[in-house]
Amino acid sequence: MDYFFNFLKLFQGLVAKNVKITHLGLDNVSSICAIDVAYKGNIGFAAAIRKADNQIEKRVISGNIDLPYVPGFLFIREAPIMIKALEGFQCDLILVDGHGLAHPRKSGIATVIGVLIDKPVIGVAKSKLIGEIVNEGNREYIIVNGEKVGIKSGKYFYSPGNLTDLDDCISLSSKGYPDILKLADKLSKEAKK
């Protein structure tokens, strides 16, 4: 099993080297997607929501998830089914329930998905995985090895995944927890019933 996790760490290292941190600008986003996964036993239900021009599209994909949750390696468990659920959706920005750069190897699930599909992604997580929270001005930054890798807003943690930056995370968080992620969470939980 150690070989498996060493391989995953190498993969995450390659992903981290290929991250592009650029300012997207949320004003430029006309279609936004969100993705979340809920479980019933070892069956995962990935719910993808796309919102554009006040139109909502929904999709749920289910499949066997045989790997347990291991902190820092969520991507191996959820990224394949999340990417499958997003297929066919045109998204200017994707929101993922999970971390981006605020990760021990700067390669959380939002980063892995963003790099693999080469799309702008922001991770929005419900708990801190790494780093310390430092108040600067009126912001709470997630700091890892002296670098700002995300922000804490309310009880949530926002970090760039790919083709986005901290300013995009600040803009997103200023509107509160994204409604579209709430919809994805609700849809995934309904699907598992």
PyMOL commands that set and color helices and strands:
alter all, ss='L'
color gray80, all
select helices_A, chain A and resi 2-17+26-28+74-86+109-117+166-173+179-191
alter helices_A, ss='H'
color red, helices_A
select strands_A, chain A and resi 31-40+43-52+55-64+93-97+121-125+132-136+139-144+147-153+156-162
alter strands_A, ss='S'
color yellow, strands_A
deselect
rebuild
show_as cartoon
